[in-house]
Amino acid sequence: MKQVKALGIGIVGGGPGCKAIIDMIFAKKLSQLRMKLIAVACTNPQAVGYRLAQEKGVFTTKDYRDLYELQGLDMIIELTGRDEVGNEISRTKPDNIQLMNHVAARLFWDVFQLEEDWIKERRSTEEALRESEERYRNVYETAPLAFVVWDRECRVMDWNQCSEETFGWSREEILGRNFFEFLVPESERPRVEDAVDNLLQGRVERDVVNENVTKTGETILCRWNNSILRDREGRIIGAISLGLNITDRKRAEDALRASEEKYSTLVENSLTGIYIDQDGKILFANKRFSEIYGYSEDEVPGIETWTLVHPEDRDLTDEIRAKRIKGEQVPSIYEARGLTKNGKTIWIMRRNTRIEYKGRPAILGNIADTTDRKQTEEALRESESKFRYLYDLSPQPIALTEVSTGRLIDVNDEFCKLTKYTREEVIGQTAAPLFYPQEDRDRFIRELQKSGEIHGLEMEFRANDGSIIIALMFSRLVRIADETLILTVFVDVTDRKRLEAKLVQAQKTEAIGTLAGGIAHDFNNLLMGIQGNISLMLMSMDPSYPDYGRLENIEKQIHSGARLTSRLLGYARKGKYEV
C-alpha cells in the first residue's frame, strides 16, 4: 500500500467502508480533526511513519495495518465519535483492501499539501512573532520610560525595569495590585481617576502631568502618555501607561523660569541702559537705554552705534570696540560723550564686555547717563577753585581738621604765620596737644556738636616760639571729597586783648583820679572853711595875744593842705587845674 499524507491516518479503499470514511472526514470539521490527529501522532510515535515525517515535516502512518490494532481503532473511534467507522474497518479483510481511487487520493494530497504550507507559514509567523516579541521586550525593558500595563480594575499586569528604577518597587511587589494603592497620592486621586475613566471609555489623553509617590515616600512629578488595550472583539480591557520622571527637569525649568524672570525684572527696571552691540548695530536694548538717548523702544533695534556717539569721541569708542572684539586688553570702564535723538550732547559712562551672541562675537554694554554728575563735578571744581582762592588768599588763618581725631588736613599761609609753623610741620599732626590741651579740644567739640557751628569761641594757642596766642574760633562741619571735616577760621585777638587790658587799667586809673579829685575838692572846701575862720580870728586878735602865733601856724598848715589838694585835683584833671 502506498502512503498518502492523511494527517497520520492511512485511508483504505475497495470496501464499503471507504465511502463512509470519506464522508465522515468531509463531514467533520477538518481543522478540529487535524489538530486531534496530530496530537495522537505525537503521543503515539510507534504508529507514525518517520520517513515522510523527516522528508515533509508532517506525520503519516507507517503502515495502514496499524489502524487495525485495537489501540488504533479506539483512537479513531474516540477522535471521530463514530463507532461505524471502526466497525467498517474491522470487517475489511487485508487481502480485499485496495488503495483509494485517484480522485480521492488527489483530494487528500491537496488537503495535506495545504496543511504543510499552513504549518510552514505558521512556523514563519511564529518566528516573526518571536522576533517581534523579543524586540518589543528589549525596548520594553531598556526604554528610559516607565511602562505600566494595567487592566480595567487598575491592577498592574506588567511593570518594566525603568518603572522599578523610577518608583522603587520591583515587579514582584506590585503585580496584581491596584496602582492607586501605592502610586497615586491622595491629592492627585480625583484627577487620575478622571483620566482612567476617560481611557476606559476610549478617550485618550496625552501628556498628562501629575504627582506620584515612590517606595521611599518621595513625591515626584511624572508626565504620562496612555494607550488603550483591546481584546479580539475590540473591547477595552486596560491600558499601557508610559511615564517619564520630570521632577529634575521641572525643577530646572522652574529655576530657569525664575532666573529669567529675575533677569527680565533686573534688565527692564535697571537704572542703567543695557544693550547688545553686534557688527556695529544695536540688537537689543532695555527701556532705560532708549530713555537715555531719547528714542522709543521700537526705534532702537538696528540703530548703528556710531550715530549715538559724539563726533569728537567716535575714534576713541571705535578703537576700544575693535580691540575688545579681538579680545585685546582695553579699559572695561570708560567715559565718552554721546548724542541723543535730538542732537543733544550727553556724557555716558560705559562698562562693556565681549560675549558670544548667536554664535558670533558681540558687545554686552551697560551705560549710565553721567551728564548731571559731570555738571555737578564741573560746578564743584569751580567752587573748589573759588574756595582754594579764598582759602589761600584769606587774611584770616584757616584750618581743616578731622572731627574724630583732630588731625590737621590743610592750613593756609595765614595759619602758618599765626602759629609760627610751616605747612609741612603741621599737616597730619593733631591740634591737641600741639596747640592746646586735650580738655580745650573736648570743650570745642562739645560746642560744635550742639548745632554744627561755632561762632566766636575764645581759645588760647601755644605758638611754635612758645608765645601764647588768643584767637576767636568760627567753625562749621563741612563735606569735602566725601570726608567728617571741620573748617575753622581763626581771628587773632591777642593784641586787642592786650589793649583791652591797658584800657581797663587806664579806666581804673581814671576812676581813681576822679575819686581823688572829688576827695581833694571836698577836702579843699573844708580847708577853705578853716582858713576863713582862722583869718577872722587873727583880724580880731592882738598880735601880743599868746595864741596869735599858733593861729598863724594853723593858717600856714591850711595853705600847705590847699597846695596838696591842688596837686590831687591836677592828677584827676590830667594836669589841668580847674578852680
ZICORBEL-V424796 format. One line per field, one symbol per residue. burial: b if it has 16 or more other C-alpha atoms within 10 Angstrom, else e. A space follows every 50 residues. Layout:
BEGIN
burial=???
END
This chain:
BEGIN
burial=eebbbbbbbbbbbebebbeebbeeeeeeeeeeebeebbebbeeeeebbbb ebbeeeebbbbbebebbbeeebbebbbeebeeeebbeebbebeeeeeebb eeeebeebeebbbebbeeeeeeeeeeeeeeeeeeeeeeebbeebbbbbbb beebbbbbbbbbbbebbbbebeebbbebbbebbbbeeebeebeebbeebb eeebeeeebbbbbbeeeebbbbbbbbbbbeeeeeebebbbbbbbbbeeee eeeeeeeeeeeeeeeebbeeebbbbbbbebbbbbbbbbbbebbbeeeeeb beebbbebbbeeebeebeebbeebbeeeeeeeeebbbbbbeeeebbbbbb bbbbbeeeeebbbbbbbbbbbeeeeeeeebeeeeeeeeeebbebebbbbb bbbeebbbbbbbbbbbebbeeeeeebbebbbbeebbeeeebeebbeebee eebbeeebebbbbeeeeebbbbbbbbbeeeeeeebbbbbbbbeeeeeeee eeeeeeeeebeebbebbbebbebbeebbeebeebeeebeeeeeeeeeeee beeebeebbebbeebbbbbbbbbeeeeee
END
